Amino acid sequence: SISPKDGSIYSSAGKDIDNRGWYISHFGFSVNNPPQDLKVIQVFDKSYSRTTNSMPTVSPDNKSIIIRGRKDGADVIRIYSLHEFDSHKSDLSNLKGIEWKINREFTKDDFAFQAITASNKYIYILSGGGNIKPKRLFVYDFSGELISKFPSVTLGWGKAANSGIEQHWEPEGLSFDIASHELLIAFAIGDKNNRKALVY
């Protein structure tokens, strides 16, 4: 997720980070240059999954950071006030944040948690696999109330079905366009070594 304030990037911690599920990364970015001022920030304690991708996303108003975790077999969302993420802190796991368990319907039938994004009012999460089954989009508010469920998202299915032998159709990203107030969904389609991205 790109910070609306300064263009820096918040991301899941990479596989080179031990117990990466407890951490996020924050770094400066500029085109054709390596990451700058890389910081690895602990956001979950040892009771949470060590391997779950944390998928941090920043609200467009730059007030909140939303992070995905997993505890006791359940996916959770945690929200921190972004001002807590200053340059002097590397462990925020004990800070009080808003946290809730995601409705289990979201990942039933072995659907993978694929993406998360936010407007200034709602949090959007997307699940599904690389097959031709419809995907799921759930919408929460910032207090953890489930606002809407879209259990049968079929955007791009027709193109995916005709994109190759594999009929690969995998949700790969979500973004909220603050200018148009539209939710953008990215899908990967096509056979291996010939993948294409479609954005709706």
N, C-alpha and C positions, 0 to 999 in steps of 0.2 A: 504494500500500500504506500502511496506517495503522500507525504505530508503536504497539506495545502499551504502551510506556512512558509516552508523553505525548500521544498522539493526533495528533501531527504527521504530515505526509504526505510520502512519497517517490513521485516520479512520473517518467515519461519527460520529457526536456526538450522544450519546445514548438518549433513551427516557427519561432518568432522567434529561437531560439538557433542561431547558425551552427554547422555540424558537430554537430548535436544528438545524433547517434549516439554521441558520445564522452562525453556528460554525463547526469546525472540532476538533478532538482530536489528540494529539501527545503524545506518551509515549514510554518508553523503554520496551523491551521485552526480557525475557529469559525463557527457558522451565521450567515448573512446578513452576513458580513464578508469583505473581500478577504483574499487570502493575506498572512500576516505573516512577517517575517524570512526572505524568500525567499533561498535559497542555490542557486547552480548549481555542481555538483561534477563535475569531470572524473574519469571512471572507466576510460576506455580511451585508449590513445595513438593516434597518427596512422596506425598500420597497420590500424586497424579501420574498419568502415563508418561513414561520416559521417551516414547517414540512418536507420539501423535504430533502431526504438523500443527503449529499454533495459529497460522494464518492471520496475523494481526491486520486489522483494517482501521483506518482513521476516519472519523466523521468529517464531512465537508467543512463544518464550522471550526474544526481543529480543537474541539473541546474534549472528545472522548476517543479512547482506543479500545477496540473490541477484539477479544482474543478467544480462540477456541482451545479447549483442553479436553481431557478424558479422565474420569475418576470412577472407580468401582464399576467399570464396564459401561458407563454412560457418557455420552458427549455432553460437554457443558460449554456455556458461554460466560465469559467474565468481562466486565467493563471497568476500566480505570479512567479517572480524570487524567487527561493528557499532561497537565502541569506536573504530575508526579514523575513524569519521564524526563527529568532534567539530566544534565551531563554528569552529575555527581553521584548518581545512584546506579548500582548494578544488580541489586536484589530488591524486588518489589513484591515478593511472594507473600509477605506478611501484612501488606497494606490492605485496608478494607476496600473491597470492590463489590460491585453488584454481580451476583453469579446465579445461574439457574441451569437445571438439566434440560436438555432439548427433548422434545416429544419423541418417544421411541419410534413412532410411525415414520419419522424422517429417514431412518436408515434401515427399516425392516426389509426383508428379502435380500440382505447383503448389499444394499445400496451404500456406496461410499460417500462420505462427506466430502464434497468437491470444492466448494467455494463459499465465500462470505463477503458481504459488502454492507454499506450503510448509507442512508441519507441522514439528515439531522434529526429525523423523527423515528425511523424504522431501521431494523436490521434484517437483511435478506440472506438466506442460506439455501444452498442448492445441493442436491444429492443425485446419484445415479451411477451407472457404469458405462462401459464402452460398447454396450449392445444396443439393440433397437427398442428396448423397453422405454416407455415414457419416464421422464425425470420428475423430481419433486422440488418444489420451491415453497419454503415456509417463510412467514414474515412475523417478526416479533417487534414489540416496542422496547424502549430502553429500560423498562422495569421488569421485563421478562414475560410479559403477557403475549400469548400467541394470538396474533391478529387475524392471519389468513393462512390457509393451506391450499396449495395448488398441486394436487397429487398426480397430475397427468399432463406435464409440460411436453409438448410435441414440436416445438419450434425447430425447424431444420431437419425433421425426420425424413421428409421426401427426398431432399438432396443427399442425405446420408445413405438412404436405402439404395441410391443409384451411383454412389461414389466409388464403389469397388466391391471386390468379392467379400471382404470382411464385413461390410455394412457397419463400419465403425462409426459410432456417434456418442462421443464422450464430452460431458460438460467440463470445461477447463477454467472458466473464470466468470466473475461477476463484477460489475462496476456501476456506480450510480452517477449519471451525468447531471451535475448540479445546475447547468445552464438550461438544459431542456427538461429537467425533472423526469428523465427516463432511466429505466433499469436496462443495462446492457448485459447480454449473456453470450459467452463465447463457447463454441463447440468445436472439437476436433473431429474431422471426418476423413475418410479415405483409407487406403490400405497402408500397412507398415512401409516406411521409407518413402511414402508419398502422401503424407498427411497435409491437410489444409485446415485453416481456421475460419469459421464462419461466426460473425457477430450479429446478433439481433437486438 
